[in-house]
Amino acid sequence: MDASSRRLVAMRLLVVDGGATGTDVALCVDGRIAARAELPSVKPLRGDLRTDQLCLMLGSFLGTHTAVDEADVMLDGVIVGMAGVWSERERYEYSDAFMAAWTQYVSTDHVPLVLLSDAELLLTSAFGSDVGAVLIGGTGSMMLMRDADGLLQRVGGWGHAVDDAGGGYWLGRRASGAVARMLDGRGPETLLIRPVASLLRVDADDHDAVRNALRRSDPSRMARLAQAVLYYADEGDAAAIEIRQEGARELALLLQNVPANVEVVLYGSLFESQTYRELVERLAARPLPKLHDVIGVLVDRIHRAGQLPTTSV
Protein backbone atom coordinates (compact mmCIF):
# COMPACT_ATOMS: atom_id res chain seq x y z
CA MET A 1 0.00 0.00 0.00
CA ASP A 2 1.53 3.36 -0.99
CA ALA A 3 1.66 6.40 1.31
CA SER A 4 -1.25 8.24 -0.33
CA SER A 5 -3.54 5.21 0.02
CA ARG A 6 -2.47 4.83 3.63
CA ARG A 7 -3.53 8.39 4.37
CA LEU A 8 -6.99 7.80 2.94
CA VAL A 9 -7.50 4.51 4.72
CA ALA A 10 -5.86 5.07 8.11
CA MET A 11 -4.93 8.68 8.77
CA ARG A 12 -2.70 8.88 11.85
CA LEU A 13 -2.89 12.10 13.81
CA LEU A 14 -1.50 13.50 17.02
CA VAL A 15 -3.90 16.04 18.53
CA VAL A 16 -2.89 18.41 21.35
CA ASP A 17 -5.40 20.55 23.24
CA GLY A 18 -3.22 22.82 25.35
CA GLY A 19 -5.20 24.76 27.93
CA ALA A 20 -4.24 26.89 30.90
CA THR A 21 -4.67 24.06 33.41
CA GLY A 22 -3.75 20.94 31.43
CA THR A 23 -2.78 19.43 28.08
CA ASP A 24 -5.06 16.80 26.52
CA VAL A 25 -3.12 14.63 24.04
CA ALA A 26 -4.48 11.89 21.79
CA LEU A 27 -3.01 9.57 19.16
CA CYS A 28 -5.72 8.93 16.58
CA VAL A 29 -5.85 6.27 13.87
CA ASP A 30 -8.52 6.18 11.18
CA GLY A 31 -10.97 8.31 13.14
CA ARG A 32 -10.45 6.37 16.37
CA ILE A 33 -8.57 7.50 19.48
CA ALA A 34 -5.93 4.81 20.01
CA ALA A 35 -4.26 6.38 23.06
CA ARG A 36 -4.90 9.43 25.20
CA ALA A 37 -3.29 11.21 28.17
CA GLU A 38 -3.79 14.30 30.31
CA LEU A 39 -0.45 16.07 30.72
CA PRO A 40 0.55 19.20 32.68
CA SER A 41 -0.15 22.60 31.18
CA VAL A 42 2.55 24.02 28.93
CA LYS A 43 0.81 27.27 28.07
CA PRO A 44 3.45 29.68 26.76
CA LEU A 45 4.91 32.09 29.30
CA ARG A 46 6.51 35.44 28.72
CA GLY A 47 10.01 34.67 27.51
CA ASP A 48 9.42 30.89 27.36
CA LEU A 49 7.20 29.27 24.74
CA ARG A 50 7.64 25.92 26.57
CA THR A 51 7.76 23.95 23.31
CA ASP A 52 10.71 21.93 24.61
CA GLN A 53 8.65 20.74 27.58
CA LEU A 54 5.71 19.94 25.31
CA CYS A 55 7.73 17.96 22.78
CA LEU A 56 9.56 16.06 25.50
CA MET A 57 6.17 14.94 26.81
CA LEU A 58 4.89 14.17 23.30
CA GLY A 59 7.97 12.10 22.53
CA SER A 60 7.45 10.09 25.70
CA PHE A 61 3.74 9.67 24.96
CA LEU A 62 4.35 8.44 21.42
CA GLY A 63 7.16 6.17 22.55
CA THR A 64 4.81 4.56 25.05
CA HIS A 65 1.86 4.14 22.70
CA THR A 66 3.41 3.21 19.33
CA ALA A 67 5.27 0.16 18.10
CA VAL A 68 8.94 0.04 17.14
CA ASP A 69 8.06 -0.58 13.49
CA GLU A 70 8.68 2.69 11.59
CA ALA A 71 5.34 2.39 9.79
CA ASP A 72 3.60 2.46 13.14
CA VAL A 73 5.14 5.75 14.27
CA MET A 74 4.60 7.71 11.04
CA LEU A 75 2.16 10.58 11.46
CA ASP A 76 0.07 12.27 8.79
CA GLY A 77 -0.30 15.40 10.87
CA VAL A 78 0.03 17.09 14.24
CA ILE A 79 -2.77 19.40 15.34
CA VAL A 80 -1.95 21.75 18.19
CA GLY A 81 -4.50 24.04 19.81
CA MET A 82 -2.56 26.10 22.34
CA ALA A 83 -3.70 28.70 24.85
CA GLY A 84 -1.86 31.99 24.51
CA VAL A 85 -1.18 31.60 20.76
CA TRP A 86 -3.42 33.98 18.86
CA SER A 87 -1.81 36.70 16.76
CA GLU A 88 0.04 36.07 13.49
CA ARG A 89 3.35 36.84 15.18
CA GLU A 90 2.59 34.45 18.05
CA ARG A 91 1.70 31.71 15.57
CA TYR A 92 4.87 32.23 13.56
CA GLU A 93 7.11 32.20 16.63
CA TYR A 94 5.39 29.24 18.21
CA SER A 95 5.33 27.12 15.05
CA ASP A 96 9.06 27.70 14.50
CA ALA A 97 9.87 26.82 18.11
CA PHE A 98 7.58 23.80 18.07
CA MET A 99 9.07 22.30 14.91
CA ALA A 100 12.61 22.84 16.23
CA ALA A 101 11.69 21.08 19.47
CA TRP A 102 9.83 18.33 17.58
CA THR A 103 12.92 17.62 15.48
CA GLN A 104 15.07 17.45 18.59
CA TYR A 105 12.85 15.42 20.89
CA VAL A 106 10.39 13.48 18.72
CA SER A 107 11.33 12.86 15.08
CA THR A 108 13.40 14.31 12.28
CA ASP A 109 10.78 13.23 9.72
CA HIS A 110 8.69 16.06 8.32
CA VAL A 111 5.16 16.17 9.68
CA PRO A 112 2.46 18.69 8.70
CA LEU A 113 1.59 21.00 11.61
CA VAL A 114 -1.81 22.61 12.10
CA LEU A 115 -1.44 25.32 14.74
CA LEU A 116 -4.50 26.97 16.28
CA SER A 117 -5.37 28.79 19.45
CA ASP A 118 -7.13 26.55 21.96
CA ALA A 119 -10.37 28.48 21.29
CA GLU A 120 -10.05 27.91 17.51
CA LEU A 121 -9.53 24.21 18.18
CA LEU A 122 -12.88 24.20 20.02
CA LEU A 123 -14.58 26.10 17.22
CA THR A 124 -13.17 23.77 14.56
CA SER A 125 -14.20 20.74 16.57
CA ALA A 126 -17.77 21.98 16.95
CA PHE A 127 -18.38 23.45 13.49
CA GLY A 128 -15.48 22.69 11.15
CA SER A 129 -15.21 25.67 8.80
CA ASP A 130 -18.93 26.50 9.09
CA VAL A 131 -20.58 29.41 10.89
CA GLY A 132 -20.84 28.95 14.64
CA ALA A 133 -19.67 30.18 18.03
CA VAL A 134 -18.23 28.77 21.26
CA LEU A 135 -18.62 30.24 24.73
CA ILE A 136 -15.77 29.19 27.00
CA GLY A 137 -16.07 29.10 30.77
CA GLY A 138 -12.90 27.71 32.33
CA THR A 139 -10.13 29.51 34.18
CA GLY A 140 -11.00 32.47 31.93
CA SER A 141 -13.93 33.34 29.72
CA MET A 142 -14.40 34.27 26.08
CA MET A 143 -16.59 33.88 22.99
CA LEU A 144 -15.23 33.03 19.57
CA MET A 145 -17.41 33.07 16.45
CA ARG A 146 -16.82 32.33 12.78
CA ASP A 147 -19.16 34.50 10.73
CA ALA A 148 -20.72 34.00 7.28
CA ASP A 149 -17.62 35.55 5.64
CA GLY A 150 -15.34 33.05 7.39
CA LEU A 151 -13.89 35.74 9.68
CA LEU A 152 -13.25 35.13 13.36
CA GLN A 153 -14.80 37.46 15.92
CA ARG A 154 -13.58 37.30 19.49
CA VAL A 155 -15.15 38.78 22.62
CA GLY A 156 -13.47 38.48 26.01
CA GLY A 157 -10.39 36.38 26.59
CA TRP A 158 -8.50 39.32 28.07
CA GLY A 159 -6.86 37.33 30.84
CA HIS A 160 -7.58 37.48 34.54
CA ALA A 161 -5.49 40.59 35.17
CA VAL A 162 -7.82 42.61 32.93
CA ASP A 163 -11.24 40.93 32.87
CA ASP A 164 -12.30 37.30 32.17
CA ALA A 165 -15.59 38.02 33.94
CA GLY A 166 -17.63 34.94 34.78
CA GLY A 167 -14.61 32.64 34.50
CA GLY A 168 -12.99 30.54 37.19
CA TYR A 169 -10.39 33.04 38.32
CA TRP A 170 -13.04 35.77 38.46
CA LEU A 171 -15.35 33.58 40.59
CA GLY A 172 -12.50 32.73 42.94
CA ARG A 173 -11.47 36.34 43.32
CA ARG A 174 -15.08 37.29 44.10
CA ALA A 175 -15.21 34.52 46.71
CA SER A 176 -12.06 35.81 48.38
CA GLY A 177 -13.50 39.33 48.34
CA ALA A 178 -16.72 38.11 49.95
CA VAL A 179 -14.69 36.52 52.75
CA ALA A 180 -12.61 39.69 53.18
CA ARG A 181 -15.77 41.77 53.52
CA MET A 182 -17.19 39.30 56.00
CA LEU A 183 -14.03 39.50 58.12
CA ASP A 184 -14.17 43.31 57.99
CA GLY A 185 -17.83 43.40 58.95
CA ARG A 186 -18.65 45.01 55.60
CA GLY A 187 -20.47 41.98 54.26
CA PRO A 188 -22.68 39.12 55.42
CA GLU A 189 -21.57 35.82 56.89
CA THR A 190 -20.66 33.33 54.16
CA LEU A 191 -19.71 29.67 54.09
CA LEU A 192 -17.21 30.56 51.39
CA ILE A 193 -14.77 31.07 54.23
CA ARG A 194 -14.44 27.27 54.32
CA PRO A 195 -12.99 26.73 50.82
CA VAL A 196 -10.99 29.96 51.07
CA ALA A 197 -9.42 28.82 54.35
CA SER A 198 -8.78 25.37 52.88
CA LEU A 199 -6.98 26.92 49.92
CA LEU A 200 -4.92 29.01 52.32
CA ARG A 201 -4.28 25.99 54.58
CA VAL A 202 -5.61 27.61 57.73
CA ASP A 203 -8.51 26.88 60.09
CA ALA A 204 -11.76 28.49 58.90
CA ASP A 205 -12.76 29.09 62.55
CA ASP A 206 -9.57 31.07 63.20
CA HIS A 207 -10.52 34.36 61.58
CA ASP A 208 -7.23 36.04 62.42
CA ALA A 209 -5.35 33.25 60.63
CA VAL A 210 -7.67 33.52 57.61
CA ARG A 211 -7.26 37.29 57.56
CA ASN A 212 -3.45 37.14 57.69
CA ALA A 213 -3.21 34.34 55.11
CA LEU A 214 -5.64 36.07 52.75
CA ARG A 215 -3.51 39.21 52.72
CA ARG A 216 -0.52 37.14 51.61
CA SER A 217 -2.40 34.85 49.23
CA ASP A 218 -1.16 34.02 45.73
CA PRO A 219 -3.66 35.49 43.21
CA SER A 220 -2.83 32.85 40.62
CA ARG A 221 -4.48 30.17 42.77
CA MET A 222 -7.91 31.88 42.95
CA ALA A 223 -9.39 29.84 40.09
CA ARG A 224 -9.30 26.77 42.35
CA LEU A 225 -12.19 28.30 44.31
CA ALA A 226 -14.57 28.45 41.34
CA GLN A 227 -16.21 25.06 41.84
CA ALA A 228 -16.65 25.80 45.55
CA VAL A 229 -18.54 29.00 44.70
CA LEU A 230 -20.94 27.05 42.48
CA TYR A 231 -21.32 24.30 45.09
CA TYR A 232 -22.13 26.68 47.95
CA ALA A 233 -24.50 28.59 45.70
CA ASP A 234 -26.37 25.33 45.15
CA GLU A 235 -26.37 24.90 48.94
CA GLY A 236 -28.06 28.28 49.37
CA ASP A 237 -25.21 30.53 50.53
CA ALA A 238 -26.35 34.09 49.76
CA ALA A 239 -22.89 35.45 48.86
CA ALA A 240 -22.18 32.51 46.55
CA ILE A 241 -25.58 32.85 44.89
CA GLU A 242 -24.92 36.53 44.20
CA ILE A 243 -21.49 35.75 42.71
CA ARG A 244 -22.95 32.96 40.57
CA GLN A 245 -25.72 35.22 39.27
CA GLU A 246 -23.28 37.99 38.39
CA GLY A 247 -20.93 35.53 36.69
CA ALA A 248 -23.73 34.06 34.57
CA ARG A 249 -24.81 37.55 33.57
CA GLU A 250 -21.25 38.38 32.46
CA LEU A 251 -20.99 35.20 30.40
CA ALA A 252 -24.34 35.91 28.72
CA LEU A 253 -23.08 39.39 27.79
CA LEU A 254 -20.32 37.79 25.73
CA LEU A 255 -23.07 36.51 23.41
CA GLN A 256 -25.04 39.73 23.03
CA ASN A 257 -23.82 40.42 19.48
CA VAL A 258 -24.04 36.83 18.21
CA PRO A 259 -26.91 36.65 15.67
CA ALA A 260 -29.88 34.60 16.79
CA ASN A 261 -29.49 32.19 13.86
CA VAL A 262 -25.88 31.30 14.79
CA GLU A 263 -25.54 28.17 16.89
CA VAL A 264 -23.51 28.53 20.09
CA VAL A 265 -21.99 25.68 22.09
CA LEU A 266 -20.55 25.80 25.60
CA TYR A 267 -17.23 24.44 26.70
CA GLY A 268 -15.33 24.51 29.97
CA SER A 269 -15.22 23.08 33.48
CA LEU A 270 -17.62 25.68 34.88
CA PHE A 271 -20.43 24.33 32.74
CA GLU A 272 -20.26 21.04 34.60
CA SER A 273 -22.51 22.94 37.00
CA GLN A 274 -25.99 22.44 35.60
CA THR A 275 -27.34 25.47 37.47
CA TYR A 276 -24.62 27.78 36.14
CA ARG A 277 -25.15 26.46 32.62
CA GLU A 278 -28.91 26.94 32.83
CA LEU A 279 -28.52 30.44 34.24
CA VAL A 280 -26.31 31.49 31.32
CA GLU A 281 -28.73 29.88 28.88
CA ARG A 282 -31.71 31.70 30.38
CA LEU A 283 -29.96 35.07 30.50
CA ALA A 284 -28.72 34.64 26.92
CA ALA A 285 -32.26 33.61 25.86
CA ARG A 286 -30.99 30.91 23.51
CA PRO A 287 -30.24 27.16 23.64
CA LEU A 288 -26.65 26.43 24.61
CA PRO A 289 -25.66 22.77 24.15
CA LYS A 290 -22.40 21.64 25.74
CA LEU A 291 -19.41 20.31 23.81
CA HIS A 292 -18.05 17.45 25.89
CA ASP A 293 -15.09 15.93 24.03
CA VAL A 294 -13.17 18.37 21.85
CA ILE A 295 -10.62 15.90 20.51
CA GLY A 296 -13.11 13.09 19.95
CA VAL A 297 -15.49 15.27 17.94
CA LEU A 298 -12.62 16.88 16.01
CA VAL A 299 -11.08 13.55 15.02
CA ASP A 300 -14.42 12.21 13.84
CA ARG A 301 -14.94 15.36 11.76
CA ILE A 302 -11.49 15.08 10.18
CA HIS A 303 -12.03 11.39 9.46
CA ARG A 304 -15.29 12.09 7.65
CA ALA A 305 -13.74 14.97 5.67
CA GLY A 306 -10.65 12.94 4.81
CA GLN A 307 -8.31 15.89 5.30
CA LEU A 308 -6.74 18.11 7.93
CA PRO A 309 -8.06 21.58 8.74
CA THR A 310 -6.75 24.10 6.21
CA THR A 311 -4.93 26.39 8.62
CA SER A 312 -1.68 24.40 8.53
CA VAL A 313 1.69 26.15 8.82
C-alpha positions as CSV (number, residue, x, y, z in Angstrom):
1,M,0.0,0.0,0.0
2,D,1.5,3.4,-1.0
3,A,1.7,6.4,1.3
4,S,-1.2,8.2,-0.3
5,S,-3.5,5.2,0.0
6,R,-2.5,4.8,3.6
7,R,-3.5,8.4,4.4
8,L,-7.0,7.8,2.9
9,V,-7.5,4.5,4.7
10,A,-5.9,5.1,8.1
11,M,-4.9,8.7,8.8
12,R,-2.7,8.9,11.8
13,L,-2.9,12.1,13.8
14,L,-1.5,13.5,17.0
15,V,-3.9,16.0,18.5
16,V,-2.9,18.4,21.3
17,D,-5.4,20.5,23.2
18,G,-3.2,22.8,25.3
19,G,-5.2,24.8,27.9
20,A,-4.2,26.9,30.9
21,T,-4.7,24.1,33.4
22,G,-3.7,20.9,31.4
23,T,-2.8,19.4,28.1
24,D,-5.1,16.8,26.5
25,V,-3.1,14.6,24.0
26,A,-4.5,11.9,21.8
27,L,-3.0,9.6,19.2
28,C,-5.7,8.9,16.6
29,V,-5.8,6.3,13.9
30,D,-8.5,6.2,11.2
31,G,-11.0,8.3,13.1
32,R,-10.5,6.4,16.4
33,I,-8.6,7.5,19.5
34,A,-5.9,4.8,20.0
35,A,-4.3,6.4,23.1
36,R,-4.9,9.4,25.2
37,A,-3.3,11.2,28.2
38,E,-3.8,14.3,30.3
39,L,-0.4,16.1,30.7
40,P,0.5,19.2,32.7
41,S,-0.2,22.6,31.2
42,V,2.6,24.0,28.9
43,K,0.8,27.3,28.1
44,P,3.5,29.7,26.8
45,L,4.9,32.1,29.3
46,R,6.5,35.4,28.7
47,G,10.0,34.7,27.5
48,D,9.4,30.9,27.4
49,L,7.2,29.3,24.7
50,R,7.6,25.9,26.6
51,T,7.8,24.0,23.3
52,D,10.7,21.9,24.6
53,Q,8.6,20.7,27.6
54,L,5.7,19.9,25.3
55,C,7.7,18.0,22.8
56,L,9.6,16.1,25.5
57,M,6.2,14.9,26.8
58,L,4.9,14.2,23.3
59,G,8.0,12.1,22.5
60,S,7.5,10.1,25.7
61,F,3.7,9.7,25.0
62,L,4.4,8.4,21.4
63,G,7.2,6.2,22.5
64,T,4.8,4.6,25.0
65,H,1.9,4.1,22.7
66,T,3.4,3.2,19.3
67,A,5.3,0.2,18.1
68,V,8.9,0.0,17.1
69,D,8.1,-0.6,13.5
70,E,8.7,2.7,11.6
71,A,5.3,2.4,9.8
72,D,3.6,2.5,13.1
73,V,5.1,5.8,14.3
74,M,4.6,7.7,11.0
75,L,2.2,10.6,11.5
76,D,0.1,12.3,8.8
77,G,-0.3,15.4,10.9
78,V,0.0,17.1,14.2
79,I,-2.8,19.4,15.3
80,V,-2.0,21.8,18.2
81,G,-4.5,24.0,19.8
82,M,-2.6,26.1,22.3
83,A,-3.7,28.7,24.9
84,G,-1.9,32.0,24.5
85,V,-1.2,31.6,20.8
86,W,-3.4,34.0,18.9
87,S,-1.8,36.7,16.8
88,E,0.0,36.1,13.5
89,R,3.4,36.8,15.2
90,E,2.6,34.4,18.0
91,R,1.7,31.7,15.6
92,Y,4.9,32.2,13.6
93,E,7.1,32.2,16.6
94,Y,5.4,29.2,18.2
95,S,5.3,27.1,15.1
96,D,9.1,27.7,14.5
97,A,9.9,26.8,18.1
98,F,7.6,23.8,18.1
99,M,9.1,22.3,14.9
100,A,12.6,22.8,16.2
101,A,11.7,21.1,19.5
102,W,9.8,18.3,17.6
103,T,12.9,17.6,15.5
104,Q,15.1,17.5,18.6
105,Y,12.8,15.4,20.9
106,V,10.4,13.5,18.7
107,S,11.3,12.9,15.1
108,T,13.4,14.3,12.3
109,D,10.8,13.2,9.7
110,H,8.7,16.1,8.3
111,V,5.2,16.2,9.7
112,P,2.5,18.7,8.7
113,L,1.6,21.0,11.6
114,V,-1.8,22.6,12.1
115,L,-1.4,25.3,14.7
116,L,-4.5,27.0,16.3
117,S,-5.4,28.8,19.4
118,D,-7.1,26.6,22.0
119,A,-10.4,28.5,21.3
120,E,-10.0,27.9,17.5
121,L,-9.5,24.2,18.2
122,L,-12.9,24.2,20.0
123,L,-14.6,26.1,17.2
124,T,-13.2,23.8,14.6
125,S,-14.2,20.7,16.6
126,A,-17.8,22.0,16.9
127,F,-18.4,23.5,13.5
128,G,-15.5,22.7,11.2
129,S,-15.2,25.7,8.8
130,D,-18.9,26.5,9.1
131,V,-20.6,29.4,10.9
132,G,-20.8,29.0,14.6
133,A,-19.7,30.2,18.0
134,V,-18.2,28.8,21.3
135,L,-18.6,30.2,24.7
136,I,-15.8,29.2,27.0
137,G,-16.1,29.1,30.8
138,G,-12.9,27.7,32.3
139,T,-10.1,29.5,34.2
140,G,-11.0,32.5,31.9
141,S,-13.9,33.3,29.7
142,M,-14.4,34.3,26.1
143,M,-16.6,33.9,23.0
144,L,-15.2,33.0,19.6
145,M,-17.4,33.1,16.4
146,R,-16.8,32.3,12.8
147,D,-19.2,34.5,10.7
148,A,-20.7,34.0,7.3
149,D,-17.6,35.5,5.6
150,G,-15.3,33.0,7.4
151,L,-13.9,35.7,9.7
152,L,-13.3,35.1,13.4
153,Q,-14.8,37.5,15.9
154,R,-13.6,37.3,19.5
155,V,-15.2,38.8,22.6
156,G,-13.5,38.5,26.0
157,G,-10.4,36.4,26.6
158,W,-8.5,39.3,28.1
159,G,-6.9,37.3,30.8
160,H,-7.6,37.5,34.5
161,A,-5.5,40.6,35.2
162,V,-7.8,42.6,32.9
163,D,-11.2,40.9,32.9
164,D,-12.3,37.3,32.2
165,A,-15.6,38.0,33.9
166,G,-17.6,34.9,34.8
167,G,-14.6,32.6,34.5
168,G,-13.0,30.5,37.2
169,Y,-10.4,33.0,38.3
170,W,-13.0,35.8,38.5
171,L,-15.3,33.6,40.6
172,G,-12.5,32.7,42.9
173,R,-11.5,36.3,43.3
174,R,-15.1,37.3,44.1
175,A,-15.2,34.5,46.7
176,S,-12.1,35.8,48.4
177,G,-13.5,39.3,48.3
178,A,-16.7,38.1,50.0
179,V,-14.7,36.5,52.8
180,A,-12.6,39.7,53.2
181,R,-15.8,41.8,53.5
182,M,-17.2,39.3,56.0
183,L,-14.0,39.5,58.1
184,D,-14.2,43.3,58.0
185,G,-17.8,43.4,59.0
186,R,-18.6,45.0,55.6
187,G,-20.5,42.0,54.3
188,P,-22.7,39.1,55.4
189,E,-21.6,35.8,56.9
190,T,-20.7,33.3,54.2
191,L,-19.7,29.7,54.1
192,L,-17.2,30.6,51.4
193,I,-14.8,31.1,54.2
194,R,-14.4,27.3,54.3
195,P,-13.0,26.7,50.8
196,V,-11.0,30.0,51.1
197,A,-9.4,28.8,54.4
198,S,-8.8,25.4,52.9
199,L,-7.0,26.9,49.9
200,L,-4.9,29.0,52.3
201,R,-4.3,26.0,54.6
202,V,-5.6,27.6,57.7
203,D,-8.5,26.9,60.1
204,A,-11.8,28.5,58.9
205,D,-12.8,29.1,62.6
206,D,-9.6,31.1,63.2
207,H,-10.5,34.4,61.6
208,D,-7.2,36.0,62.4
209,A,-5.3,33.3,60.6
210,V,-7.7,33.5,57.6
211,R,-7.3,37.3,57.6
212,N,-3.5,37.1,57.7
213,A,-3.2,34.3,55.1
214,L,-5.6,36.1,52.7
215,R,-3.5,39.2,52.7
216,R,-0.5,37.1,51.6
217,S,-2.4,34.9,49.2
218,D,-1.2,34.0,45.7
219,P,-3.7,35.5,43.2
220,S,-2.8,32.8,40.6
221,R,-4.5,30.2,42.8
222,M,-7.9,31.9,43.0
223,A,-9.4,29.8,40.1
224,R,-9.3,26.8,42.4
225,L,-12.2,28.3,44.3
226,A,-14.6,28.5,41.3
227,Q,-16.2,25.1,41.8
228,A,-16.6,25.8,45.5
229,V,-18.5,29.0,44.7
230,L,-20.9,27.1,42.5
231,Y,-21.3,24.3,45.1
232,Y,-22.1,26.7,48.0
233,A,-24.5,28.6,45.7
234,D,-26.4,25.3,45.2
235,E,-26.4,24.9,48.9
236,G,-28.1,28.3,49.4
237,D,-25.2,30.5,50.5
238,A,-26.3,34.1,49.8
239,A,-22.9,35.5,48.9
240,A,-22.2,32.5,46.5
241,I,-25.6,32.9,44.9
242,E,-24.9,36.5,44.2
243,I,-21.5,35.7,42.7
244,R,-22.9,33.0,40.6
245,Q,-25.7,35.2,39.3
246,E,-23.3,38.0,38.4
247,G,-20.9,35.5,36.7
248,A,-23.7,34.1,34.6
249,R,-24.8,37.5,33.6
250,E,-21.3,38.4,32.5
251,L,-21.0,35.2,30.4
252,A,-24.3,35.9,28.7
253,L,-23.1,39.4,27.8
254,L,-20.3,37.8,25.7
255,L,-23.1,36.5,23.4
256,Q,-25.0,39.7,23.0
257,N,-23.8,40.4,19.5
258,V,-24.0,36.8,18.2
259,P,-26.9,36.6,15.7
260,A,-29.9,34.6,16.8
261,N,-29.5,32.2,13.9
262,V,-25.9,31.3,14.8
263,E,-25.5,28.2,16.9
264,V,-23.5,28.5,20.1
265,V,-22.0,25.7,22.1
266,L,-20.6,25.8,25.6
267,Y,-17.2,24.4,26.7
268,G,-15.3,24.5,30.0
269,S,-15.2,23.1,33.5
270,L,-17.6,25.7,34.9
271,F,-20.4,24.3,32.7
272,E,-20.3,21.0,34.6
273,S,-22.5,22.9,37.0
274,Q,-26.0,22.4,35.6
275,T,-27.3,25.5,37.5
276,Y,-24.6,27.8,36.1
277,R,-25.2,26.5,32.6
278,E,-28.9,26.9,32.8
279,L,-28.5,30.4,34.2
280,V,-26.3,31.5,31.3
281,E,-28.7,29.9,28.9
282,R,-31.7,31.7,30.4
283,L,-30.0,35.1,30.5
284,A,-28.7,34.6,26.9
285,A,-32.3,33.6,25.9
286,R,-31.0,30.9,23.5
287,P,-30.2,27.2,23.6
288,L,-26.6,26.4,24.6
289,P,-25.7,22.8,24.2
290,K,-22.4,21.6,25.7
291,L,-19.4,20.3,23.8
292,H,-18.1,17.4,25.9
293,D,-15.1,15.9,24.0
294,V,-13.2,18.4,21.9
295,I,-10.6,15.9,20.5
296,G,-13.1,13.1,20.0
297,V,-15.5,15.3,17.9
298,L,-12.6,16.9,16.0
299,V,-11.1,13.5,15.0
300,D,-14.4,12.2,13.8
301,R,-14.9,15.4,11.8
302,I,-11.5,15.1,10.2
303,H,-12.0,11.4,9.5
304,R,-15.3,12.1,7.6
305,A,-13.7,15.0,5.7
306,G,-10.7,12.9,4.8
307,Q,-8.3,15.9,5.3
308,L,-6.7,18.1,7.9
309,P,-8.1,21.6,8.7
310,T,-6.8,24.1,6.2
311,T,-4.9,26.4,8.6
312,S,-1.7,24.4,8.5
313,V,1.7,26.2,8.8
